[in-house]
Amino acid sequence: MITYREALALSLRSVSRLPSWRVPLAEALGLAAAGDVFSEDPVPPFTNSAMDGFALRSADAAGASDGSPARLRVVGDVSAGQVAAWRIEEGAAVRIMTGAPVPDGADAVAPIESVSADGEWVRIPGPVRPGANIRLAGEDIPAGGRVVEAGSALGPAEIGVLAATGHVEVEAVPRARIAVLTTGDELVDASERPGPGRIRDANLHSVCAQVRAFGGIAVPFARVPDRRGAVEEALRKAEAEADAIVTNGGISMGDHDHVREVLEGLGAETLFWRVLQKPGGPLGLFRLHGKAVFGIPGNPVAAMVMMEEYVRPAIRKMMGFSRLHRPEREGVLDDGWRKSRPDGRLHFLRVRLREEEGRLRAALTGPQGSGVLSSMTLAGALALVPEDATSIPPGGRVLLHLTERPEDHG
């Protein structure tokens, strides 16, 4: 058995970034940029007004006051999309709209609500600072400036910046296709009422939902009976249809747990099987003809925690993101916790969070059994109890994985 850190490192080494392609901006949301993107042009492309008002020479209003306003002749109007045909000379001003180019000679804009305009004259009741209400060419993005960094997530703001700099397409990494196979003769569809000894298959739905939440494409397979031939057939199909595979259940040491032996029979390399952790001890990782296969346990909490801790970072690596892991913070565990016995395992505890005086405080969601799926609906983080610790005292420090916060704004 290996440690969590060793298993996580092997998981990330088992996958590679998918080949990138050029996609229209309309299809790029949520993907990772495959490379740095630069702007050929400055943004804004010209010096323009930040608001409606009057473009003027700040020197002409330097001595203005309420009792003695500067009186300037309005020599024209310039709207957004137009170019001023005048140069602002001493004692003159131009009525200007937001986004319109600032005329030559002007170095400030007086907001329309602060002045008094009467026909061809405008009164300025006080000094106007040089550069006031003017956006300089290139002050947002200079020509040649980097607008998107390789490996960064393409969110609404990044897509807007790309459009502003003339990019209608972007080189991005596609979404990873993840096959999801649940196994078990005891499972029935969520729409069915289970008979004696049967349970509804919640894991197919929760695991596929996690894949989609992680940014991937879930490829669900019909539930696989606990028969070697059925497991083999499903794995062959999954290998052909997906970039990586997640099997759920059938990975332990029972008489009907066929996943590991079938994979080995198909020529898969076992990277690890069983990890010093709880939940999720029977976790396995295999490479089947170059594709990663995550064999996760069937207990519903173990399944979701293993997806979060191992499969999510692997999917993000496949999809080209530079940040793979959730934010980590140190916090305190209000209620404390004790292992039933020293076991040398890392424990993942589901906890609620609250911030108090700049410190994160965590409280257990309740019973921590790996079948208590409802605890996942309450958890905002996972608290990690180290392998060599037997207890955390009330108020003791714990490392928290913030499972509801994105990697890219950690």
BABAGU-19387 format. One line per field, with one value per residue (C-alpha): residue number from 1; x, y, z. Coordinates in steps of 0.02 Angstrom, whole numbers, padded with zeros to 5 digits, always signed. Each point is the difference from the previous one (the first is absolute). Layout:
pos <- [NUM | ...] .
c1 <- [X | ...] .
c2 <- [Y | ...] .
c3 <- [Z | ...] .
% end
This chain:
pos <- [1 | 2 | 3 | 4 | 5 | 6 | 7 | 8 | 9 | 10 | 11 | 12 | 13 | 14 | 15 | 16 | 17 | 18 | 19 | 20 | 21 | 22 | 23 | 24 | 25 | 26 | 27 | 28 | 29 | 30 | 31 | 32 | 33 | 34 | 35 | 36 | 37 | 38 | 39 | 40 | 41 | 42 | 43 | 44 | 45 | 46 | 47 | 48 | 49 | 50 | 51 | 52 | 53 | 54 | 55 | 56 | 57 | 58 | 59 | 60 | 61 | 62 | 63 | 64 | 65 | 66 | 67 | 68 | 69 | 70 | 71 | 72 | 73 | 74 | 75 | 76 | 77 | 78 | 79 | 80 | 81 | 82 | 83 | 84 | 85 | 86 | 87 | 88 | 89 | 90 | 91 | 92 | 93 | 94 | 95 | 96 | 97 | 98 | 99 | 100 | 101 | 102 | 103 | 104 | 105 | 106 | 107 | 108 | 109 | 110 | 111 | 112 | 113 | 114 | 115 | 116 | 117 | 118 | 119 | 120 | 121 | 122 | 123 | 124 | 125 | 126 | 127 | 128 | 129 | 130 | 131 | 132 | 133 | 134 | 135 | 136 | 137 | 138 | 139 | 140 | 141 | 142 | 143 | 144 | 145 | 146 | 147 | 148 | 149 | 150 | 151 | 152 | 153 | 154 | 155 | 156 | 157 | 158 | 159 | 160 | 161 | 162 | 163 | 164 | 165 | 166 | 167 | 168 | 169 | 170 | 171 | 172 | 173 | 174 | 175 | 176 | 177 | 178 | 179 | 180 | 181 | 182 | 183 | 184 | 185 | 186 | 187 | 188 | 189 | 190 | 191 | 192 | 193 | 194 | 195 | 196 | 197 | 198 | 199 | 200 | 201 | 202 | 203 | 204 | 205 | 206 | 207 | 208 | 209 | 210 | 211 | 212 | 213 | 214 | 215 | 216 | 217 | 218 | 219 | 220 | 221 | 222 | 223 | 224 | 225 | 226 | 227 | 228 | 229 | 230 | 231 | 232 | 233 | 234 | 235 | 236 | 237 | 238 | 239 | 240 | 241 | 242 | 243 | 244 | 245 | 246 | 247 | 248 | 249 | 250 | 251 | 252 | 253 | 254 | 255 | 256 | 257 | 258 | 259 | 260 | 261 | 262 | 263 | 264 | 265 | 266 | 267 | 268 | 269 | 270 | 271 | 272 | 273 | 274 | 275 | 276 | 277 | 278 | 279 | 280 | 281 | 282 | 283 | 284 | 285 | 286 | 287 | 288 | 289 | 290 | 291 | 292 | 293 | 294 | 295 | 296 | 297 | 298 | 299 | 300 | 301 | 302 | 303 | 304 | 305 | 306 | 307 | 308 | 309 | 310 | 311 | 312 | 313 | 314 | 315 | 316 | 317 | 318 | 319 | 320 | 321 | 322 | 323 | 324 | 325 | 326 | 327 | 328 | 329 | 330 | 331 | 332 | 333 | 334 | 335 | 336 | 337 | 338 | 339 | 340 | 341 | 342 | 343 | 344 | 345 | 346 | 347 | 348 | 349 | 350 | 351 | 352 | 353 | 354 | 355 | 356 | 357 | 358 | 359 | 360 | 361 | 362 | 363 | 364 | 365 | 366 | 367 | 368 | 369 | 370 | 371 | 372 | 373 | 374 | 375 | 376 | 377 | 378 | 379 | 380 | 381 | 382 | 383 | 384 | 385 | 386 | 387 | 388 | 389 | 390 | 391 | 392 | 393 | 394 | 395 | 396 | 397 | 398 | 399 | 400 | 401 | 402 | 403 | 404 | 405 | 406 | 407 | 408 | 409 | 410] .
c1 <- [+00000 | +00060 | -00036 | -00122 | +00139 | +00085 | -00164 | -00044 | +00169 | -00021 | -00175 | +00064 | +00144 | -00122 | -00086 | +00059 | -00073 | -00119 | +00045 | -00061 | -00104 | -00063 | -00176 | -00115 | -00019 | -00181 | +00058 | +00150 | -00083 | +00073 | +00144 | +00185 | +00107 | +00128 | +00129 | +00031 | -00106 | +00062 | -00084 | +00060 | -00090 | -00014 | -00162 | -00075 | +00063 | -00008 | -00011 | -00185 | -00121 | -00052 | -00167 | -00117 | +00060 | +00111 | +00179 | +00110 | +00173 | +00019 | +00101 | -00156 | -00092 | +00147 | -00066 | -00186 | -00115 | -00187 | +00003 | +00113 | -00025 | +00106 | -00103 | +00048 | -00068 | -00072 | +00072 | -00074 | -00065 | +00081 | -00094 | +00061 | +00053 | +00047 | +00168 | +00014 | +00040 | +00059 | +00150 | -00044 | +00076 | +00006 | -00174 | -00089 | -00087 | -00085 | -00156 | +00052 | -00087 | +00066 | +00123 | +00027 | +00179 | +00070 | +00039 | +00179 | +00045 | -00119 | +00073 | -00155 | -00188 | -00119 | -00153 | -00162 | -00085 | +00132 | -00013 | -00128 | -00025 | -00094 | -00002 | +00177 | +00073 | +00041 | +00044 | +00125 | -00024 | +00170 | +00170 | +00008 | +00148 | +00110 | -00047 | -00166 | -00130 | +00113 | +00046 | +00170 | +00036 | +00071 | -00029 | -00097 | +00105 | +00157 | +00038 | +00091 | -00064 | -00048 | -00187 | -00018 | +00127 | +00026 | -00095 | -00120 | -00188 | -00096 | -00138 | -00117 | +00131 | +00137 | -00117 | -00046 | +00183 | +00035 | -00142 | +00061 | +00171 | -00068 | +00008 | -00153 | +00076 | +00118 | +00113 | -00075 | +00002 | -00163 | -00104 | +00056 | -00122 | -00013 | -00087 | -00094 | -00040 | -00093 | +00001 | -00107 | -00143 | -00082 | -00028 | -00164 | -00042 | -00042 | -00177 | -00031 | -00056 | +00134 | -00049 | +00076 | +00189 | +00002 | +00043 | -00019 | +00154 | +00041 | +00184 | -00027 | -00090 | +00115 | +00161 | -00061 | -00056 | +00173 | +00083 | -00109 | +00032 | +00186 | -00015 | +00005 | -00126 | -00078 | -00026 | -00114 | -00016 | -00142 | +00028 | +00117 | -00050 | +00124 | +00055 | +00175 | -00060 | -00114 | +00139 | +00120 | -00124 | -00038 | +00184 | +00039 | -00141 | +00052 | +00180 | -00059 | -00117 | +00090 | +00164 | -00001 | -00109 | -00076 | -00065 | -00107 | -00008 | +00071 | +00176 | +00021 | +00038 | -00172 | -00047 | -00100 | +00129 | +00062 | +00062 | +00183 | +00022 | -00090 | +00110 | +00156 | -00067 | -00022 | +00183 | -00022 | +00147 | -00041 | +00073 | -00068 | -00138 | -00051 | +00048 | +00030 | -00155 | -00179 | -00120 | +00065 | +00125 | -00033 | +00037 | +00092 | +00084 | +00041 | +00060 | -00094 | +00088 | +00055 | -00163 | -00022 | -00130 | -00051 | -00075 | -00097 | -00094 | -00188 | -00044 | -00082 | +00104 | +00161 | -00046 | -00030 | +00154 | +00112 | -00071 | +00036 | +00175 | +00069 | -00108 | -00030 | +00185 | +00030 | -00143 | +00067 | +00172 | -00074 | -00095 | +00157 | -00029 | +00155 | -00084 | -00055 | -00045 | -00131 | +00056 | +00071 | -00019 | +00042 | -00147 | -00057 | -00117 | -00128 | -00064 | +00163 | +00010 | +00078 | +00046 | -00073 | +00177 | +00172 | -00011 | +00137 | -00130 | -00038 | -00181 | -00111 | -00134 | -00151 | -00018 | -00102 | +00096 | -00019 | +00120 | +00029 | +00125 | +00098 | +00011 | -00092 | -00096 | -00059 | -00137 | -00036 | -00153 | -00051 | +00038 | +00150 | -00043 | +00038 | -00182 | -00069 | -00026 | -00106 | +00157 | +00069 | -00144 | +00051 | +00188 | +00093 | +00172 | +00096 | +00108 | +00155 | +00055 | +00180 | +00049 | +00100 | -00134 | -00122 | -00109 | -00032 | -00046 | -00146 | +00068 | +00150 | +00076 | -00042 | +00042 | -00156 | -00032 | -00128 | -00109 | -00120 | +00131 | +00076 | +00183 | +00021 | -00047 | +00077] .
c2 <- [+00000 | +00174 | +00172 | +00129 | +00114 | -00141 | -00055 | +00178 | +00023 | -00163 | +00053 | +00161 | -00087 | -00124 | +00132 | +00125 | +00158 | -00034 | +00071 | +00178 | +00075 | +00170 | +00037 | +00149 | +00114 | -00054 | -00177 | +00041 | +00033 | -00111 | -00066 | +00030 | +00106 | -00111 | +00140 | +00182 | +00121 | +00175 | +00156 | +00076 | +00164 | +00112 | +00003 | +00127 | +00029 | +00190 | +00127 | +00024 | +00077 | -00098 | +00092 | +00123 | +00179 | +00132 | -00027 | +00149 | +00062 | -00017 | +00162 | +00096 | -00050 | +00014 | +00155 | -00040 | +00005 | +00002 | +00188 | +00019 | -00149 | -00021 | +00042 | -00102 | +00005 | -00167 | -00024 | -00169 | -00171 | -00169 | -00164 | -00177 | -00068 | +00173 | +00087 | +00182 | +00117 | +00138 | +00039 | +00074 | +00172 | +00118 | +00044 | -00138 | -00162 | -00143 | -00091 | -00185 | -00166 | -00150 | -00099 | +00137 | +00044 | +00148 | +00144 | +00058 | +00136 | -00059 | -00080 | -00020 | -00028 | +00093 | -00110 | +00067 | -00002 | +00117 | +00140 | +00124 | +00002 | +00138 | -00005 | +00020 | +00033 | -00111 | +00057 | -00103 | +00034 | -00062 | -00066 | -00161 | -00112 | -00037 | -00173 | +00000 | -00118 | -00050 | -00179 | -00006 | -00110 | -00165 | +00036 | -00163 | -00110 | +00059 | -00058 | -00166 | -00027 | -00173 | -00013 | -00185 | -00112 | -00181 | -00118 | +00132 | -00026 | +00089 | +00086 | +00139 | +00135 | -00091 | -00025 | +00183 | +00052 | -00118 | +00079 | +00175 | -00042 | -00071 | -00186 | -00091 | -00170 | -00066 | -00152 | -00100 | -00175 | -00097 | -00074 | -00172 | -00141 | -00109 | -00169 | -00044 | -00181 | -00053 | -00184 | -00104 | -00124 | +00086 | +00162 | +00057 | +00158 | +00156 | -00008 | -00175 | -00052 | -00119 | -00176 | -00101 | +00019 | +00130 | +00186 | +00145 | +00045 | +00174 | -00009 | +00002 | +00165 | +00080 | -00052 | +00057 | +00164 | +00021 | -00030 | +00135 | +00118 | -00029 | +00060 | -00169 | -00095 | -00148 | -00156 | -00109 | -00187 | -00112 | -00084 | -00147 | -00166 | -00087 | -00119 | -00005 | -00002 | +00151 | +00098 | -00040 | +00051 | +00165 | +00042 | -00033 | +00117 | +00132 | -00003 | +00032 | +00143 | +00102 | +00084 | -00078 | -00122 | +00000 | -00166 | +00003 | -00155 | -00172 | +00055 | -00082 | -00181 | -00081 | -00152 | +00111 | +00141 | -00027 | +00172 | -00020 | -00176 | +00045 | +00152 | -00102 | -00130 | +00136 | +00048 | +00147 | +00055 | +00017 | +00164 | -00025 | -00091 | +00044 | +00162 | +00042 | +00110 | -00002 | +00003 | -00071 | -00131 | -00120 | +00135 | -00064 | +00082 | -00090 | +00043 | -00091 | +00021 | +00175 | +00055 | +00027 | -00106 | +00056 | -00142 | +00086 | -00086 | -00021 | +00080 | +00165 | +00118 | -00090 | +00015 | +00187 | +00035 | -00100 | +00094 | +00165 | -00041 | -00102 | +00008 | +00188 | +00048 | -00132 | +00067 | +00177 | -00056 | -00088 | +00160 | +00107 | +00101 | +00062 | -00002 | -00176 | +00003 | +00083 | +00137 | -00062 | +00094 | -00039 | +00007 | -00064 | -00146 | +00059 | -00168 | -00098 | -00180 | -00165 | -00155 | -00160 | -00070 | +00045 | -00054 | +00092 | +00070 | +00177 | +00039 | +00118 | +00081 | +00089 | +00169 | +00158 | +00164 | +00171 | +00148 | +00081 | +00140 | -00046 | -00184 | -00147 | -00104 | -00174 | -00107 | -00181 | -00028 | -00143 | -00187 | -00030 | -00174 | -00025 | -00041 | +00164 | +00084 | +00140 | +00063 | +00054 | +00122 | +00087 | +00005 | +00154 | -00078 | -00156 | +00002 | -00110 | -00096 | -00060 | -00183 | +00015 | +00094 | -00095 | +00149 | +00184 | +00090 | +00123 | +00159 | -00093 | +00049 | -00093 | +00019 | +00038 | -00033 | +00131 | -00106 | +00139 | +00125 | -00002 | -00030 | +00154 | +00123 | -00087] .
c3 <- [+00000 | -00040 | +00074 | -00063 | -00060 | -00094 | -00079 | -00051 | -00083 | -00097 | -00052 | -00075 | -00087 | -00078 | -00108 | -00131 | -00074 | -00143 | -00173 | -00020 | -00139 | -00054 | +00059 | -00028 | +00150 | +00017 | +00037 | +00110 | +00167 | +00137 | -00104 | +00032 | -00115 | -00085 | -00011 | +00039 | -00103 | -00042 | -00065 | -00163 | +00035 | +00153 | +00100 | -00006 | -00177 | +00021 | +00141 | +00039 | +00122 | +00153 | +00013 | -00082 | +00022 | -00077 | -00060 | +00041 | +00046 | +00189 | +00000 | -00056 | +00161 | +00120 | +00087 | -00010 | +00152 | +00036 | +00007 | -00151 | -00118 | -00156 | -00154 | -00154 | -00177 | -00060 | -00174 | -00042 | +00050 | -00012 | +00029 | +00022 | -00169 | -00066 | -00011 | +00054 | -00142 | +00116 | +00105 | +00167 | +00013 | +00149 | +00063 | -00098 | +00044 | -00092 | +00056 | +00009 | +00029 | +00097 | -00106 | -00128 | -00050 | +00097 | -00120 | -00021 | +00122 | +00137 | +00156 | +00110 | -00004 | +00116 | +00040 | -00071 | +00170 | +00074 | -00128 | -00064 | -00188 | -00091 | -00189 | -00064 | +00172 | +00148 | +00175 | +00101 | +00188 | +00058 | -00052 | -00100 | +00033 | -00153 | -00062 | +00091 | -00076 | -00144 | -00044 | -00084 | -00150 | +00062 | +00185 | +00017 | -00114 | -00091 | -00176 | +00016 | +00177 | +00061 | +00024 | +00044 | +00083 | -00053 | +00113 | +00064 | +00000 | -00136 | +00097 | -00056 | +00035 | -00098 | -00146 | +00004 | -00001 | -00146 | -00098 | +00044 | -00071 | -00163 | +00035 | -00064 | +00036 | +00132 | +00012 | +00143 | +00073 | -00021 | +00139 | +00056 | -00035 | +00156 | -00009 | +00160 | +00039 | +00156 | +00046 | +00115 | -00010 | +00148 | -00096 | -00081 | -00094 | +00099 | -00069 | +00070 | +00172 | +00064 | +00044 | +00142 | +00006 | -00139 | +00005 | -00121 | -00102 | +00066 | -00048 | -00188 | +00018 | +00129 | -00088 | -00171 | +00078 | +00075 | -00169 | -00076 | +00147 | -00023 | -00180 | -00086 | -00104 | +00090 | -00106 | +00108 | -00032 | +00047 | +00168 | -00015 | +00079 | +00114 | -00136 | -00073 | -00180 | +00026 | +00084 | -00141 | -00135 | +00088 | +00023 | -00183 | -00054 | +00125 | -00060 | -00178 | +00045 | +00134 | +00047 | +00173 | +00096 | +00173 | +00066 | +00156 | +00110 | -00031 | +00046 | +00170 | +00043 | -00002 | -00102 | -00118 | -00016 | -00178 | -00056 | +00047 | -00068 | -00162 | -00026 | +00028 | -00121 | -00131 | +00021 | +00117 | +00108 | +00185 | +00062 | +00174 | +00091 | +00177 | +00084 | +00184 | +00014 | +00060 | -00084 | -00163 | +00055 | -00147 | -00129 | -00153 | -00149 | -00162 | -00175 | -00136 | -00167 | +00050 | +00081 | +00187 | +00089 | +00174 | +00098 | +00139 | +00141 | -00005 | +00167 | -00051 | +00109 | -00045 | -00183 | +00009 | +00106 | -00117 | -00149 | +00086 | +00061 | -00145 | -00156 | +00002 | -00005 | -00136 | -00106 | +00019 | -00055 | -00152 | -00041 | +00008 | +00157 | +00090 | +00170 | +00045 | +00184 | +00107 | +00118 | +00166 | +00163 | +00179 | +00118 | +00168 | +00032 | +00126 | +00060 | -00012 | -00059 | +00049 | -00098 | +00067 | +00003 | -00073 | -00182 | -00095 | -00119 | -00058 | +00042 | -00101 | +00109 | -00073 | +00084 | -00004 | -00003 | +00074 | +00004 | +00168 | +00031 | -00155 | +00046 | -00076 | +00125 | -00048 | +00075 | -00043 | -00108 | +00115 | -00010 | -00112 | -00067 | -00184 | -00035 | +00071 | -00169 | +00073 | +00089 | -00169 | -00023 | +00161 | -00027 | -00058 | +00021 | +00042 | +00157 | -00011 | +00154 | -00028 | +00002 | +00161 | +00097 | +00109 | +00045 | -00024 | +00162 | +00000 | -00077 | -00072 | -00166 | -00161 | -00183 | -00101 | -00184 | -00052 | -00113 | -00046 | -00057 | -00175 | -00032 | -00108 | +00136 | +00149] .
% end
